[in-house]
Amino acid sequence: MKVFNGIGELEQAVGTHLGYSEWHTVTQEQIDLFAEATGDHQWIHVDPERAAQGPFGTTIAHGYLTLSLLPLLVSQVYRVDGLKMGINYGCNKVRFPSPVPSGSRVRASVELAEIKPTGAGFQVMARVTIERDGGDKPACVAEALSVLVP
């Protein structure tokens, strides 16, 4: 994990790859809980018997479940000390190039793309790529935005 002491140190890292998170296993239980929380019960996510006959041979995680792992995974890559708070501000771009079958391991690769001052603090854009262990394409690619308040 990279630890930055304040915004000044973080600014020096713009344009660099900050590292990788630990691997996280996406379980069927996690997929089912996400379906309950969001109301998205499409069979490809929650019906293992039917999904076994589908295009992926098993259930797959919701794309938005994969996206929702960003806070967990990115927090394993870097942190900025000396802040009053940091908040999620959204995403500029999100794509899901490949599925995440139940039982897959995923991790985040994080590149610090941009920091710019805002009225509340500093807006940070990180390019986050969620990789699937053994996959040939990323599961998710996002330009994640946060606001850091010193």
C-alpha positions as CSV (number, residue, x, y, z in Angstrom):
1,M,0.0,0.0,0.0
2,K,1.2,3.5,-0.9
3,V,0.7,6.1,1.8
4,F,0.8,9.8,0.9
5,N,1.2,12.4,3.6
6,G,-1.2,15.0,2.3
7,I,-2.3,16.3,-1.1
8,G,1.1,17.7,-2.0
9,E,2.7,14.2,-2.0
10,L,-0.3,12.8,-3.9
11,E,0.0,15.4,-6.6
12,Q,3.6,14.3,-7.2
13,A,2.2,10.8,-8.1
14,V,-0.1,12.0,-10.9
15,G,0.5,9.9,-14.0
16,T,1.9,7.0,-12.1
17,H,0.6,3.5,-11.5
18,L,0.0,3.2,-7.7
19,G,-0.2,-0.6,-7.6
20,Y,-2.6,-3.5,-7.2
21,S,-5.1,-4.6,-4.5
22,E,-5.3,-8.0,-3.0
23,W,-7.3,-10.6,-4.8
24,H,-11.0,-10.8,-3.8
25,T,-13.2,-13.8,-4.5
26,V,-16.7,-12.9,-5.7
27,T,-19.0,-15.6,-4.2
28,Q,-22.5,-16.6,-5.2
29,E,-23.6,-15.5,-1.7
30,Q,-22.2,-12.0,-2.5
31,I,-24.0,-12.0,-5.9
32,D,-27.3,-13.1,-4.2
33,L,-27.0,-10.4,-1.5
34,F,-26.4,-7.8,-4.2
35,A,-29.4,-9.0,-6.1
36,E,-31.5,-8.6,-2.9
37,A,-30.1,-5.1,-2.3
38,T,-30.8,-3.9,-5.8
39,G,-33.8,-5.9,-6.9
40,D,-31.9,-7.2,-9.9
41,H,-32.7,-10.9,-9.9
42,Q,-31.9,-11.7,-13.5
43,W,-31.3,-15.5,-13.9
44,I,-27.8,-15.1,-15.2
45,H,-26.9,-13.8,-11.7
46,V,-29.0,-15.8,-9.3
47,D,-30.1,-19.1,-10.9
48,P,-27.2,-21.5,-11.0
49,E,-29.1,-24.3,-12.8
50,R,-30.3,-22.1,-15.6
51,A,-27.0,-20.2,-15.8
52,A,-25.2,-23.5,-16.2
53,Q,-27.0,-23.8,-19.6
54,G,-26.3,-20.1,-20.5
55,P,-23.4,-18.5,-22.4
56,F,-21.0,-18.5,-19.4
57,G,-21.7,-21.9,-18.0
58,T,-22.3,-20.4,-14.5
59,T,-23.8,-17.4,-12.8
60,I,-22.0,-14.1,-13.2
61,A,-21.7,-11.0,-11.0
62,H,-23.7,-8.0,-11.8
63,G,-21.6,-5.3,-13.5
64,Y,-22.6,-2.9,-10.8
65,L,-21.5,-5.3,-8.2
66,T,-18.1,-5.4,-9.8
67,L,-18.1,-1.6,-9.8
68,S,-19.2,-1.4,-6.2
69,L,-16.0,-3.3,-5.2
70,L,-13.9,-0.2,-6.1
71,P,-13.9,1.3,-2.6
72,L,-12.8,-2.0,-1.0
73,L,-10.1,-2.7,-3.6
74,V,-8.8,0.8,-4.1
75,S,-8.4,1.3,-0.3
76,Q,-5.9,-1.6,-0.4
77,V,-3.8,0.3,-3.0
78,Y,-3.3,3.7,-1.5
79,R,-4.4,6.2,1.1
80,V,-3.8,9.9,1.8
81,D,-3.1,10.8,5.4
82,G,-3.9,14.3,6.9
83,L,-7.4,14.7,5.4
84,K,-10.6,15.8,7.1
85,M,-12.5,13.5,4.7
86,G,-12.7,11.9,1.3
87,I,-16.0,11.3,-0.5
88,N,-17.0,9.4,-3.6
89,Y,-17.9,11.8,-6.4
90,G,-18.8,9.3,-9.1
91,C,-17.3,8.1,-12.4
92,N,-16.5,9.7,-15.7
93,K,-16.5,6.5,-17.7
94,V,-17.4,2.9,-16.8
95,R,-17.2,-0.2,-19.0
96,F,-17.6,-3.9,-18.3
97,P,-15.5,-5.6,-21.0
98,S,-15.9,-9.1,-19.6
99,P,-18.0,-11.0,-17.1
100,V,-17.0,-12.1,-13.6
101,P,-18.2,-15.7,-13.1
102,S,-19.2,-16.7,-9.6
103,G,-16.1,-17.9,-7.7
104,S,-13.7,-15.7,-9.7
105,R,-10.9,-13.7,-8.1
106,V,-10.6,-10.0,-9.0
107,R,-8.2,-7.3,-8.1
108,A,-7.8,-3.6,-8.9
109,S,-5.0,-1.9,-10.7
110,V,-4.9,1.8,-10.0
111,E,-3.4,4.7,-11.9
112,L,-3.6,8.2,-10.5
113,A,-4.7,10.3,-13.5
114,E,-5.5,13.7,-12.3
115,I,-5.9,16.0,-9.3
116,K,-7.5,19.4,-9.5
117,P,-8.7,21.9,-6.9
118,T,-12.4,22.3,-6.3
119,G,-14.4,24.6,-4.0
120,A,-14.5,21.8,-1.4
121,G,-11.0,20.4,-1.7
122,F,-9.4,18.4,-4.5
123,Q,-11.0,16.2,-7.1
124,V,-9.0,13.1,-7.8
125,M,-9.5,10.9,-10.8
126,A,-8.1,7.4,-10.7
127,R,-8.2,5.0,-13.6
128,V,-9.2,1.7,-12.1
129,T,-9.0,-1.6,-13.9
130,I,-10.6,-4.6,-12.3
131,E,-8.8,-7.7,-13.5
132,R,-10.1,-11.2,-13.2
133,D,-7.6,-13.9,-12.4
134,G,-7.1,-15.9,-15.6
135,G,-9.1,-13.5,-17.7
136,D,-7.8,-12.1,-20.9
137,K,-9.8,-8.8,-20.7
138,P,-10.6,-6.6,-17.7
139,A,-13.9,-7.1,-15.9
140,C,-14.4,-3.4,-15.3
141,V,-12.6,-0.2,-16.4
142,A,-13.6,3.0,-14.6
143,E,-12.4,6.6,-14.2
144,A,-13.3,6.9,-10.5
145,L,-13.7,10.3,-9.0
146,S,-13.3,11.4,-5.4
147,V,-13.1,14.6,-3.5
148,L,-10.4,14.9,-0.8
149,V,-10.8,17.6,1.8
150,P,-7.6,18.6,3.6
